[in-house]
C-alpha cells in the first residue's frame, strides 16, 4: 500500500519544524520517498498523487452501485478484478 503524498509533505514540514534535517533518517527517508511521486512530463518534473485509473475505477464502481447496478454485473466484476490487481 502506498503512502499519500500530502502525508509525506506534511511529515517533511513537521520534521523540519522540529529542527530535523538531512542527517535525520526519518527526514531523509521522507524526502527520498517524495521522489516516488514525481513524474517526468516532457521538460518538467511534477508530483502525481495517485494513478488516476485506480481512483476513477473505484469511484465509478461506487456510483454504479449507488444507481442500482447489480454487483455481479460483468463490468463491475471486471472493475473489481482490476482494483484487486492494483494492490
PyMOL Python script that loads the backbone (N, CA, C, O; Angstrom):
from pymol import cmd

cmd.read_pdbstr("""\
ATOM      1  N   UNK A   1       0.855  -1.167   0.000  1.00  0.00           N
ATOM      2  CA  UNK A   1       0.000   0.000   0.000  1.00  0.00           C
ATOM      3  C   UNK A   1       0.899   1.227   0.000  1.00  0.00           C
ATOM      4  O   UNK A   1       1.830   1.322   0.800  1.00  0.00           O
ATOM      5  N   UNK A   2       0.624   2.153  -0.885  1.00  0.00           N
ATOM      6  CA  UNK A   2       1.441   3.345  -0.994  1.00  0.00           C
ATOM      7  C   UNK A   2       1.114   4.393   0.064  1.00  0.00           C
ATOM      8  O   UNK A   2       0.102   4.320   0.761  1.00  0.00           O
ATOM      9  N   UNK A   3       1.999   5.353   0.152  1.00  0.00           N
ATOM     10  CA  UNK A   3       1.778   6.481   1.064  1.00  0.00           C
ATOM     11  C   UNK A   3       1.089   7.597   0.314  1.00  0.00           C
ATOM     12  O   UNK A   3       1.207   7.709  -0.906  1.00  0.00           O
ATOM     13  N   UNK A   4       0.382   8.406   1.038  1.00  0.00           N
ATOM     14  CA  UNK A   4      -0.278   9.557   0.423  1.00  0.00           C
ATOM     15  C   UNK A   4       0.729  10.701   0.371  1.00  0.00           C
ATOM     16  O   UNK A   4       1.415  10.960   1.359  1.00  0.00           O
ATOM     17  N   UNK A   5       0.828  11.393  -0.772  1.00  0.00           N
ATOM     18  CA  UNK A   5       1.847  12.444  -0.904  1.00  0.00           C
ATOM     19  C   UNK A   5       1.680  13.579   0.098  1.00  0.00           C
ATOM     20  O   UNK A   5       2.674  14.125   0.576  1.00  0.00           O
ATOM     21  N   UNK A   6       0.451  13.943   0.423  1.00  0.00           N
ATOM     22  CA  UNK A   6       0.254  15.033   1.390  1.00  0.00           C
ATOM     23  C   UNK A   6       0.835  14.649   2.742  1.00  0.00           C
ATOM     24  O   UNK A   6       1.430  15.484   3.422  1.00  0.00           O
ATOM     25  N   UNK A   7       0.668  13.395   3.135  1.00  0.00           N
ATOM     26  CA  UNK A   7       1.230  12.942   4.406  1.00  0.00           C
ATOM     27  C   UNK A   7       2.751  13.026   4.388  1.00  0.00           C
ATOM     28  O   UNK A   7       3.370  13.385   5.390  1.00  0.00           O
ATOM     29  N   UNK A   8       3.346  12.696   3.257  1.00  0.00           N
ATOM     30  CA  UNK A   8       4.805  12.777   3.139  1.00  0.00           C
ATOM     31  C   UNK A   8       5.262  14.226   3.250  1.00  0.00           C
ATOM     32  O   UNK A   8       6.205  14.530   3.981  1.00  0.00           O
ATOM     33  N   UNK A   9       4.590  15.123   2.523  1.00  0.00           N
ATOM     34  CA  UNK A   9       4.979  16.533   2.554  1.00  0.00           C
ATOM     35  C   UNK A   9       4.823  17.106   3.960  1.00  0.00           C
ATOM     36  O   UNK A   9       5.730  17.771   4.460  1.00  0.00           O
ATOM     37  N   UNK A  10       3.675  16.854   4.603  1.00  0.00           N
ATOM     38  CA  UNK A  10       3.464  17.380   5.956  1.00  0.00           C
ATOM     39  C   UNK A  10       4.426  16.748   6.952  1.00  0.00           C
ATOM     40  O   UNK A  10       4.819  17.389   7.927  1.00  0.00           O
ATOM     41  N   UNK A  11       4.809  15.497   6.715  1.00  0.00           N
ATOM     42  CA  UNK A  11       5.828  14.878   7.557  1.00  0.00           C
ATOM     43  C   UNK A  11       7.169  15.583   7.436  1.00  0.00           C
ATOM     44  O   UNK A  11       7.855  15.806   8.434  1.00  0.00           O
ATOM     45  N   UNK A  12       7.537  15.932   6.214  1.00  0.00           N
ATOM     46  CA  UNK A  12       8.788  16.670   5.982  1.00  0.00           C
ATOM     47  C   UNK A  12       8.717  18.031   6.678  1.00  0.00           C
ATOM     48  O   UNK A  12       9.664  18.448   7.345  1.00  0.00           O
ATOM     49  N   UNK A  13       7.584  18.715   6.514  1.00  0.00           N
ATOM     50  CA  UNK A  13       7.425  20.029   7.142  1.00  0.00           C
ATOM     51  C   UNK A  13       7.498  19.914   8.668  1.00  0.00           C
ATOM     52  O   UNK A  13       8.184  20.702   9.319  1.00  0.00           O
ATOM     53  N   UNK A  14       6.795  18.938   9.233  1.00  0.00           N
ATOM     54  CA  UNK A  14       6.790  18.765  10.689  1.00  0.00           C
ATOM     55  C   UNK A  14       8.187  18.437  11.211  1.00  0.00           C
ATOM     56  O   UNK A  14       8.633  19.019  12.199  1.00  0.00           O
ATOM     57  N   UNK A  15       8.868  17.518  10.558  1.00  0.00           N
ATOM     58  CA  UNK A  15      10.217  17.162  10.988  1.00  0.00           C
ATOM     59  C   UNK A  15      11.164  18.354  10.865  1.00  0.00           C
ATOM     60  O   UNK A  15      12.023  18.555  11.724  1.00  0.00           O
ATOM     61  N   UNK A  16      11.010  19.144   9.799  1.00  0.00           N
ATOM     62  CA  UNK A  16      11.841  20.336   9.631  1.00  0.00           C
ATOM     63  C   UNK A  16      11.556  21.357  10.727  1.00  0.00           C
ATOM     64  O   UNK A  16      12.477  21.964  11.274  1.00  0.00           O
ATOM     65  N   UNK A  17      10.267  21.544  11.047  1.00  0.00           N
ATOM     66  CA  UNK A  17       9.891  22.493  12.103  1.00  0.00           C
ATOM     67  C   UNK A  17      10.459  22.082  13.457  1.00  0.00           C
ATOM     68  O   UNK A  17      10.701  22.926  14.320  1.00  0.00           O
ATOM     69  N   UNK A  18      10.667  20.784  13.634  1.00  0.00           N
ATOM     70  CA  UNK A  18      11.251  20.279  14.883  1.00  0.00           C
ATOM     71  C   UNK A  18      12.777  20.354  14.873  1.00  0.00           C
ATOM     72  O   UNK A  18      13.435  19.935  15.826  1.00  0.00           O
ATOM     73  N   UNK A  19      13.333  20.896  13.780  1.00  0.00           N
ATOM     74  CA  UNK A  19      14.779  21.070  13.711  1.00  0.00           C
ATOM     75  C   UNK A  19      15.530  19.930  13.056  1.00  0.00           C
ATOM     76  O   UNK A  19      16.760  19.905  13.078  1.00  0.00           O
ATOM     77  N   UNK A  20      14.809  18.988  12.474  1.00  0.00           N
ATOM     78  CA  UNK A  20      15.469  17.860  11.809  1.00  0.00           C
ATOM     79  C   UNK A  20      15.861  18.247  10.400  1.00  0.00           C
ATOM     80  O   UNK A  20      15.216  19.082   9.764  1.00  0.00           O
ATOM     81  N   UNK A  21      16.929  17.626   9.919  1.00  0.00           N
ATOM     82  CA  UNK A  21      17.406  17.872   8.572  1.00  0.00           C
ATOM     83  C   UNK A  21      17.874  16.578   7.954  1.00  0.00           C
ATOM     84  O   UNK A  21      17.521  15.496   8.424  1.00  0.00           O
ATOM     85  N   UNK A  22      18.661  16.677   6.911  1.00  0.00           N
ATOM     86  CA  UNK A  22      19.074  15.502   6.147  1.00  0.00           C
ATOM     87  C   UNK A  22      19.843  14.490   6.994  1.00  0.00           C
ATOM     88  O   UNK A  22      19.899  13.312   6.640  1.00  0.00           O
ATOM     89  N   UNK A  23      20.431  14.925   8.099  1.00  0.00           N
ATOM     90  CA  UNK A  23      21.161  13.976   8.961  1.00  0.00           C
ATOM     91  C   UNK A  23      20.199  13.048   9.712  1.00  0.00           C
ATOM     92  O   UNK A  23      20.623  12.016  10.232  1.00  0.00           O
ATOM     93  N   UNK A  24      18.910  13.403   9.775  1.00  0.00           N
ATOM     94  CA  UNK A  24      17.904  12.587  10.452  1.00  0.00           C
ATOM     95  C   UNK A  24      17.341  11.547   9.480  1.00  0.00           C
ATOM     96  O   UNK A  24      16.862  11.902   8.403  1.00  0.00           O
ATOM     97  N   UNK A  25      17.395  10.273   9.852  1.00  0.00           N
ATOM     98  CA  UNK A  25      16.935   9.204   8.960  1.00  0.00           C
ATOM     99  C   UNK A  25      15.472   9.372   8.554  1.00  0.00           C
ATOM    100  O   UNK A  25      15.124   9.138   7.397  1.00  0.00           O
ATOM    101  N   UNK A  26      14.615   9.774   9.489  1.00  0.00           N
ATOM    102  CA  UNK A  26      13.191   9.933   9.172  1.00  0.00           C
ATOM    103  C   UNK A  26      12.990  11.037   8.139  1.00  0.00           C
ATOM    104  O   UNK A  26      12.209  10.878   7.201  1.00  0.00           O
ATOM    105  N   UNK A  27      13.687  12.147   8.309  1.00  0.00           N
ATOM    106  CA  UNK A  27      13.575  13.268   7.376  1.00  0.00           C
ATOM    107  C   UNK A  27      14.088  12.849   6.002  1.00  0.00           C
ATOM    108  O   UNK A  27      13.433  13.080   4.985  1.00  0.00           O
ATOM    109  N   UNK A  28      15.258  12.234   5.985  1.00  0.00           N
ATOM    110  CA  UNK A  28      15.872  11.800   4.721  1.00  0.00           C
ATOM    111  C   UNK A  28      14.967  10.793   4.004  1.00  0.00           C
ATOM    112  O   UNK A  28      14.786  10.881   2.790  1.00  0.00           O
ATOM    113  N   UNK A  29      14.395   9.833   4.751  1.00  0.00           N
ATOM    114  CA  UNK A  29      13.502   8.847   4.132  1.00  0.00           C
ATOM    115  C   UNK A  29      12.252   9.503   3.560  1.00  0.00           C
ATOM    116  O   UNK A  29      11.778   9.106   2.495  1.00  0.00           O
ATOM    117  N   UNK A  30      11.718  10.498   4.251  1.00  0.00           N
ATOM    118  CA  UNK A  30      10.540  11.207   3.756  1.00  0.00           C
ATOM    119  C   UNK A  30      10.855  11.960   2.465  1.00  0.00           C
ATOM    120  O   UNK A  30      10.082  11.910   1.508  1.00  0.00           O
ATOM    121  N   UNK A  31      11.978  12.648   2.441  1.00  0.00           N
ATOM    122  CA  UNK A  31      12.373  13.387   1.233  1.00  0.00           C
ATOM    123  C   UNK A  31      12.627  12.426   0.079  1.00  0.00           C
ATOM    124  O   UNK A  31      12.198  12.677  -1.048  1.00  0.00           O
ATOM    125  N   UNK A  32      13.317  11.337   0.353  1.00  0.00           N
ATOM    126  CA  UNK A  32      13.563  10.351  -0.702  1.00  0.00           C
ATOM    127  C   UNK A  32      12.256   9.708  -1.156  1.00  0.00           C
ATOM    128  O   UNK A  32      12.093   9.407  -2.338  1.00  0.00           O
ATOM    129  N   UNK A  33      11.316   9.495  -0.218  1.00  0.00           N
ATOM    130  CA  UNK A  33      10.020   8.935  -0.571  1.00  0.00           C
ATOM    131  C   UNK A  33       9.215   9.850  -1.473  1.00  0.00           C
ATOM    132  O   UNK A  33       8.448   9.391  -2.319  1.00  0.00           O
ATOM    133  N   UNK A  34       9.400  11.160  -1.283  1.00  0.00           N
ATOM    134  CA  UNK A  34       8.697  12.134  -2.113  1.00  0.00           C
ATOM    135  C   UNK A  34       9.043  11.945  -3.592  1.00  0.00           C
ATOM    136  O   UNK A  34       8.210  12.186  -4.465  1.00  0.00           O
ATOM    137  N   UNK A  35      10.270  11.515  -3.865  1.00  0.00           N
ATOM    138  CA  UNK A  35      10.698  11.322  -5.251  1.00  0.00           C
ATOM    139  C   UNK A  35       9.852  10.258  -5.953  1.00  0.00           C
ATOM    140  O   UNK A  35       9.723  10.276  -7.177  1.00  0.00           O
ATOM    141  N   UNK A  36       9.275   9.330  -5.178  1.00  0.00           N
ATOM    142  CA  UNK A  36       8.427   8.296  -5.768  1.00  0.00           C
ATOM    143  C   UNK A  36       7.136   8.836  -6.366  1.00  0.00           C
ATOM    144  O   UNK A  36       6.483   8.146  -7.149  1.00  0.00           O
ATOM    145  N   UNK A  37       6.758  10.065  -6.008  1.00  0.00           N
ATOM    146  CA  UNK A  37       5.551  10.682  -6.540  1.00  0.00           C
ATOM    147  C   UNK A  37       5.835  11.563  -7.751  1.00  0.00           C
ATOM    148  O   UNK A  37       4.912  12.132  -8.334  1.00  0.00           O
ATOM    149  N   UNK A  38       7.096  11.680  -8.131  1.00  0.00           N
ATOM    150  CA  UNK A  38       7.462  12.576  -9.220  1.00  0.00           C
ATOM    151  C   UNK A  38       7.336  11.863 -10.571  1.00  0.00           C
ATOM    152  O   UNK A  38       7.702  10.697 -10.718  1.00  0.00           O
ATOM    153  N   UNK A  39       6.810  12.597 -11.543  1.00  0.00           N
ATOM    154  CA  UNK A  39       6.607  12.075 -12.889  1.00  0.00           C
ATOM    155  C   UNK A  39       7.276  13.027 -13.868  1.00  0.00           C
ATOM    156  O   UNK A  39       7.070  14.239 -13.804  1.00  0.00           O
ATOM    157  N   UNK A  40       8.072  12.478 -14.772  1.00  0.00           N
ATOM    158  CA  UNK A  40       8.667  13.303 -15.822  1.00  0.00           C
ATOM    159  C   UNK A  40       7.610  13.551 -16.879  1.00  0.00           C
ATOM    160  O   UNK A  40       7.028  12.612 -17.423  1.00  0.00           O
ATOM    161  N   UNK A  41       7.365  14.812 -17.165  1.00  0.00           N
ATOM    162  CA  UNK A  41       6.328  15.221 -18.106  1.00  0.00           C
ATOM    163  C   UNK A  41       6.963  16.175 -19.110  1.00  0.00           C
ATOM    164  O   UNK A  41       6.904  17.395 -18.952  1.00  0.00           O
ATOM    165  N   UNK A  42       7.567  15.604 -20.137  1.00  0.00           N
ATOM    166  CA  UNK A  42       8.280  16.419 -21.111  1.00  0.00           C
ATOM    167  C   UNK A  42       9.518  17.019 -20.480  1.00  0.00           C
ATOM    168  O   UNK A  42      10.399  16.300 -20.010  1.00  0.00           O
ATOM    169  N   UNK A  43       9.581  18.351 -20.473  1.00  0.00           N
ATOM    170  CA  UNK A  43      10.760  19.017 -19.923  1.00  0.00           C
ATOM    171  C   UNK A  43      10.557  19.453 -18.471  1.00  0.00           C
ATOM    172  O   UNK A  43      11.335  20.252 -17.950  1.00  0.00           O
ATOM    173  N   UNK A  44       9.523  18.937 -17.820  1.00  0.00           N
ATOM    174  CA  UNK A  44       9.298  19.311 -16.417  1.00  0.00           C
ATOM    175  C   UNK A  44       9.053  18.081 -15.562  1.00  0.00           C
ATOM    176  O   UNK A  44       8.710  17.006 -16.053  1.00  0.00           O
ATOM    177  N   UNK A  45       9.237  18.273 -14.296  1.00  0.00           N
ATOM    178  CA  UNK A  45       9.024  17.224 -13.303  1.00  0.00           C
ATOM    179  C   UNK A  45       7.866  17.682 -12.426  1.00  0.00           C
ATOM    180  O   UNK A  45       7.872  18.814 -11.944  1.00  0.00           O
ATOM    181  N   UNK A  46       6.858  16.811 -12.207  1.00  0.00           N
ATOM    182  CA  UNK A  46       5.703  17.193 -11.404  1.00  0.00           C
ATOM    183  C   UNK A  46       5.300  16.043 -10.490  1.00  0.00           C
ATOM    184  O   UNK A  46       5.534  14.877 -10.807  1.00  0.00           O
ATOM    185  N   UNK A  47       4.694  16.375  -9.356  1.00  0.00           N
ATOM    186  CA  UNK A  47       4.215  15.310  -8.465  1.00  0.00           C
ATOM    187  C   UNK A  47       2.873  14.771  -8.966  1.00  0.00           C
ATOM    188  O   UNK A  47       2.058  15.518  -9.507  1.00  0.00           O
ATOM    189  N   UNK A  48       2.659  13.491  -8.784  1.00  0.00           N
ATOM    190  CA  UNK A  48       1.388  12.867  -9.109  1.00  0.00           C
ATOM    191  C   UNK A  48       0.938  12.081  -7.891  1.00  0.00           C
ATOM    192  O   UNK A  48       1.595  11.124  -7.480  1.00  0.00           O
ATOM    193  N   UNK A  49      -0.192  12.493  -7.312  1.00  0.00           N
ATOM    194  CA  UNK A  49      -0.648  11.923  -6.054  1.00  0.00           C
ATOM    195  C   UNK A  49      -1.040  10.458  -6.178  1.00  0.00           C
ATOM    196  O   UNK A  49      -0.802   9.674  -5.259  1.00  0.00           O
ATOM    197  N   UNK A  50      -1.624  10.088  -7.276  1.00  0.00           N
ATOM    198  CA  UNK A  50      -2.068   8.702  -7.447  1.00  0.00           C
ATOM    199  C   UNK A  50      -2.194   8.413  -8.929  1.00  0.00           C
ATOM    200  O   UNK A  50      -2.139   9.310  -9.770  1.00  0.00           O
ATOM    201  N   UNK A  51      -2.362   7.158  -9.218  1.00  0.00           N
ATOM    202  CA  UNK A  51      -2.643   6.765 -10.581  1.00  0.00           C
ATOM    203  C   UNK A  51      -4.148   6.867 -10.780  1.00  0.00           C
ATOM    204  O   UNK A  51      -4.908   6.072 -10.227  1.00  0.00           O
ATOM    205  N   UNK A  52      -4.570   7.829 -11.556  1.00  0.00           N
ATOM    206  CA  UNK A  52      -5.988   8.134 -11.717  1.00  0.00           C
ATOM    207  C   UNK A  52      -6.847   6.934 -12.104  1.00  0.00           C
ATOM    208  O   UNK A  52      -7.968   6.839 -11.603  1.00  0.00           O
ATOM    209  N   UNK A  53      -6.405   6.007 -12.962  1.00  0.00           N
ATOM    210  CA  UNK A  53      -7.292   4.890 -13.308  1.00  0.00           C
ATOM    211  C   UNK A  53      -7.767   4.098 -12.088  1.00  0.00           C
ATOM    212  O   UNK A  53      -8.886   3.586 -12.088  1.00  0.00           O
ATOM    213  N   UNK A  54      -6.957   3.992 -11.078  1.00  0.00           N
ATOM    214  CA  UNK A  54      -7.353   3.251  -9.881  1.00  0.00           C
ATOM    215  C   UNK A  54      -8.453   4.006  -9.148  1.00  0.00           C
ATOM    216  O   UNK A  54      -9.500   3.434  -8.843  1.00  0.00           O
ATOM    217  N   UNK A  55      -8.229   5.274  -8.865  1.00  0.00           N
ATOM    218  CA  UNK A  55      -9.240   6.078  -8.166  1.00  0.00           C
ATOM    219  C   UNK A  55     -10.506   6.183  -9.001  1.00  0.00           C
ATOM    220  O   UNK A  55     -11.607   6.014  -8.478  1.00  0.00           O
ATOM    221  N   UNK A  56     -10.365   6.458 -10.280  1.00  0.00           N
ATOM    222  CA  UNK A  56     -11.526   6.630 -11.142  1.00  0.00           C
ATOM    223  C   UNK A  56     -12.357   5.352 -11.218  1.00  0.00           C
ATOM    224  O   UNK A  56     -13.587   5.405 -11.219  1.00  0.00           O
ATOM    225  N   UNK A  57     -11.691   4.218 -11.280  1.00  0.00           N
ATOM    226  CA  UNK A  57     -12.415   2.943 -11.315  1.00  0.00           C
ATOM    227  C   UNK A  57     -13.188   2.730 -10.023  1.00  0.00           C
ATOM    228  O   UNK A  57     -14.357   2.345 -10.051  1.00  0.00           O
ATOM    229  N   UNK A  58     -12.541   2.979  -8.894  1.00  0.00           N
ATOM    230  CA  UNK A  58     -13.221   2.825  -7.608  1.00  0.00           C
ATOM    231  C   UNK A  58     -14.423   3.743  -7.477  1.00  0.00           C
ATOM    232  O   UNK A  58     -15.478   3.324  -7.000  1.00  0.00           O
ATOM    233  N   UNK A  59     -14.271   4.997  -7.897  1.00  0.00           N
ATOM    234  CA  UNK A  59     -15.386   5.942  -7.830  1.00  0.00           C
ATOM    235  C   UNK A  59     -16.519   5.540  -8.774  1.00  0.00           C
ATOM    236  O   UNK A  59     -17.692   5.696  -8.437  1.00  0.00           O
ATOM    237  N   UNK A  60     -16.176   5.026  -9.946  1.00  0.00           N
ATOM    238  CA  UNK A  60     -17.206   4.574 -10.883  1.00  0.00           C
ATOM    239  C   UNK A  60     -17.977   3.383 -10.311  1.00  0.00           C
ATOM    240  O   UNK A  60     -19.195   3.303 -10.470  1.00  0.00           O
ATOM    241  N   UNK A  61     -17.293   2.479  -9.663  1.00  0.00           N
ATOM    242  CA  UNK A  61     -17.954   1.332  -9.030  1.00  0.00           C
ATOM    243  C   UNK A  61     -18.944   1.816  -7.971  1.00  0.00           C
ATOM    244  O   UNK A  61     -20.086   1.358  -7.926  1.00  0.00           O
ATOM    245  N   UNK A  62     -18.506   2.732  -7.133  1.00  0.00           N
ATOM    246  CA  UNK A  62     -19.394   3.270  -6.094  1.00  0.00           C
ATOM    247  C   UNK A  62     -20.626   3.921  -6.725  1.00  0.00           C
ATOM    248  O   UNK A  62     -21.748   3.705  -6.268  1.00  0.00           O
ATOM    249  N   UNK A  63     -20.416   4.711  -7.764  1.00  0.00           N
ATOM    250  CA  UNK A  63     -21.520   5.399  -8.416  1.00  0.00           C
ATOM    251  C   UNK A  63     -22.487   4.409  -9.053  1.00  0.00           C
ATOM    252  O   UNK A  63     -23.701   4.564  -8.920  1.00  0.00           O
ATOM    253  N   UNK A  64     -21.978   3.408  -9.734  1.00  0.00           N
ATOM    254  CA  UNK A  64     -22.847   2.430 -10.385  1.00  0.00           C
ATOM    255  C   UNK A  64     -23.652   1.619  -9.363  1.00  0.00           C
ATOM    256  O   UNK A  64     -24.829   1.333  -9.578  1.00  0.00           O
ATOM    257  N   UNK A  65     -23.015   1.259  -8.270  1.00  0.00           N
ATOM    258  CA  UNK A  65     -23.738   0.532  -7.214  1.00  0.00           C
ATOM    259  C   UNK A  65     -24.814   1.428  -6.597  1.00  0.00           C
ATOM    260  O   UNK A  65     -25.916   0.961  -6.309  1.00  0.00           O
ATOM    261  N   UNK A  66     -24.502   2.714  -6.390  1.00  0.00           N
ATOM    262  CA  UNK A  66     -25.476   3.647  -5.822  1.00  0.00           C
ATOM    263  C   UNK A  66     -26.677   3.832  -6.754  1.00  0.00           C
ATOM    264  O   UNK A  66     -27.779   4.136  -6.299  1.00  0.00           O
ATOM    265  N   UNK A  67     -26.458   3.648  -8.052  1.00  0.00           N
ATOM    266  CA  UNK A  67     -27.544   3.775  -9.030  1.00  0.00           C
ATOM    267  C   UNK A  67     -28.317   2.475  -9.211  1.00  0.00           C
ATOM    268  O   UNK A  67     -29.239   2.402 -10.023  1.00  0.00           O
ATOM    269  N   UNK A  68     -27.941   1.461  -8.462  1.00  0.00           N
ATOM    270  CA  UNK A  68     -28.686   0.208  -8.508  1.00  0.00           C
ATOM    271  C   UNK A  68     -28.118  -0.871  -9.406  1.00  0.00           C
ATOM    272  O   UNK A  68     -28.747  -1.914  -9.582  1.00  0.00           O
ATOM    273  N   UNK A  69     -26.954  -0.651  -9.975  1.00  0.00           N
ATOM    274  CA  UNK A  69     -26.354  -1.684 -10.830  1.00  0.00           C
ATOM    275  C   UNK A  69     -26.020  -2.897  -9.958  1.00  0.00           C
ATOM    276  O   UNK A  69     -25.450  -2.750  -8.876  1.00  0.00           O
ATOM    277  N   UNK A  70     -26.371  -4.078 -10.424  1.00  0.00           N
ATOM    278  CA  UNK A  70     -26.135  -5.319  -9.665  1.00  0.00           C
ATOM    279  C   UNK A  70     -24.638  -5.553  -9.477  1.00  0.00           C
ATOM    280  O   UNK A  70     -23.835  -5.295 -10.374  1.00  0.00           O
ATOM    281  N   UNK A  71     -24.287  -6.038  -8.312  1.00  0.00           N
ATOM    282  CA  UNK A  71     -22.867  -6.259  -8.006  1.00  0.00           C
ATOM    283  C   UNK A  71     -22.229  -7.302  -8.920  1.00  0.00           C
ATOM    284  O   UNK A  71     -21.011  -7.297  -9.098  1.00  0.00           O
ATOM    285  N   UNK A  72     -23.028  -8.195  -9.501  1.00  0.00           N
ATOM    286  CA  UNK A  72     -22.481  -9.230 -10.387  1.00  0.00           C
ATOM    287  C   UNK A  72     -22.480  -8.800 -11.848  1.00  0.00           C
ATOM    288  O   UNK A  72     -22.193  -9.612 -12.728  1.00  0.00           O
ATOM    289  N   UNK A  73     -22.797  -7.531 -12.121  1.00  0.00           N
ATOM    290  CA  UNK A  73     -22.770  -7.036 -13.492  1.00  0.00           C
ATOM    291  C   UNK A  73     -21.356  -7.246 -14.033  1.00  0.00           C
ATOM    292  O   UNK A  73     -20.384  -6.967 -13.331  1.00  0.00           O
ATOM    293  N   UNK A  74     -21.227  -7.732 -15.262  1.00  0.00           N
ATOM    294  CA  UNK A  74     -19.897  -8.067 -15.798  1.00  0.00           C
ATOM    295  C   UNK A  74     -18.867  -6.936 -15.697  1.00  0.00           C
ATOM    296  O   UNK A  74     -17.706  -7.188 -15.376  1.00  0.00           O
ATOM    297  N   UNK A  75     -19.280  -5.698 -15.968  1.00  0.00           N
ATOM    298  CA  UNK A  75     -18.324  -4.595 -15.889  1.00  0.00           C
ATOM    299  C   UNK A  75     -17.892  -4.333 -14.448  1.00  0.00           C
ATOM    300  O   UNK A  75     -16.738  -3.980 -14.203  1.00  0.00           O
ATOM    301  N   UNK A  76     -18.798  -4.500 -13.503  1.00  0.00           N
ATOM    302  CA  UNK A  76     -18.416  -4.310 -12.098  1.00  0.00           C
ATOM    303  C   UNK A  76     -17.495  -5.428 -11.623  1.00  0.00           C
ATOM    304  O   UNK A  76     -16.581  -5.195 -10.832  1.00  0.00           O
ATOM    305  N   UNK A  77     -17.738  -6.629 -12.103  1.00  0.00           N
ATOM    306  CA  UNK A  77     -16.845  -7.744 -11.757  1.00  0.00           C
ATOM    307  C   UNK A  77     -15.449  -7.471 -12.312  1.00  0.00           C
ATOM    308  O   UNK A  77     -14.451  -7.655 -11.616  1.00  0.00           O
ATOM    309  N   UNK A  78     -15.385  -7.027 -13.581  1.00  0.00           N
ATOM    310  CA  UNK A  78     -14.084  -6.700 -14.181  1.00  0.00           C
ATOM    311  C   UNK A  78     -13.403  -5.562 -13.448  1.00  0.00           C
ATOM    312  O   UNK A  78     -12.192  -5.592 -13.232  1.00  0.00           O
ATOM    313  N   UNK A  79     -14.189  -4.546 -13.061  1.00  0.00           N
ATOM    314  CA  UNK A  79     -13.621  -3.419 -12.322  1.00  0.00           C
ATOM    315  C   UNK A  79     -13.051  -3.895 -10.991  1.00  0.00           C
ATOM    316  O   UNK A  79     -11.963  -3.477 -10.595  1.00  0.00           O
ATOM    317  N   UNK A  80     -13.776  -4.763 -10.303  1.00  0.00           N
ATOM    318  CA  UNK A  80     -13.273  -5.312  -9.040  1.00  0.00           C
ATOM    319  C   UNK A  80     -11.995  -6.098  -9.225  1.00  0.00           C
ATOM    320  O   UNK A  80     -11.072  -5.978  -8.420  1.00  0.00           O
ATOM    321  N   UNK A  81     -11.927  -6.896 -10.266  1.00  0.00           N
ATOM    322  CA  UNK A  81     -10.710  -7.660 -10.544  1.00  0.00           C
ATOM    323  C   UNK A  81      -9.539  -6.713 -10.813  1.00  0.00           C
ATOM    324  O   UNK A  81      -8.426  -6.941 -10.339  1.00  0.00           O
ATOM    325  N   UNK A  82      -9.799  -5.655 -11.573  1.00  0.00           N
ATOM    326  CA  UNK A  82      -8.753  -4.677 -11.861  1.00  0.00           C
ATOM    327  C   UNK A  82      -8.263  -4.036 -10.568  1.00  0.00           C
ATOM    328  O   UNK A  82      -7.059  -3.955 -10.328  1.00  0.00           O
ATOM    329  N   UNK A  83      -9.202  -3.579  -9.731  1.00  0.00           N
ATOM    330  CA  UNK A  83      -8.812  -2.932  -8.469  1.00  0.00           C
ATOM    331  C   UNK A  83      -7.987  -3.872  -7.605  1.00  0.00           C
ATOM    332  O   UNK A  83      -6.984  -3.454  -7.027  1.00  0.00           O
ATOM    333  N   UNK A  84      -8.388  -5.122  -7.505  1.00  0.00           N
ATOM    334  CA  UNK A  84      -7.628  -6.085  -6.700  1.00  0.00           C
ATOM    335  C   UNK A  84      -6.234  -6.325  -7.269  1.00  0.00           C
ATOM    336  O   UNK A  84      -5.290  -6.583  -6.521  1.00  0.00           O
ATOM    337  N   UNK A  85      -6.104  -6.240  -8.589  1.00  0.00           N
ATOM    338  CA  UNK A  85      -4.796  -6.464  -9.196  1.00  0.00           C
ATOM    339  C   UNK A  85      -3.826  -5.311  -8.927  1.00  0.00           C
ATOM    340  O   UNK A  85      -2.620  -5.459  -9.126  1.00  0.00           O
ATOM    341  N   UNK A  86      -4.345  -4.160  -8.475  1.00  0.00           N
ATOM    342  CA  UNK A  86      -3.513  -2.966  -8.248  1.00  0.00           C
ATOM    343  C   UNK A  86      -2.987  -2.881  -6.834  1.00  0.00           C
ATOM    344  O   UNK A  86      -2.316  -1.906  -6.495  1.00  0.00           O
ATOM    345  N   UNK A  87      -3.266  -3.871  -5.990  1.00  0.00           N
ATOM    346  CA  UNK A  87      -2.797  -3.827  -4.599  1.00  0.00           C
ATOM    347  C   UNK A  87      -1.321  -3.953  -4.526  1.00  0.00           C
ATOM    348  O   UNK A  87      -0.753  -3.935  -3.434  1.00  0.00           O
TER     349      UNK A  87
END
""", "prot")
cmd.dss("prot")
cmd.show_as("cartoon", "prot")
cmd.util.cbc("prot")
cmd.orient("prot")
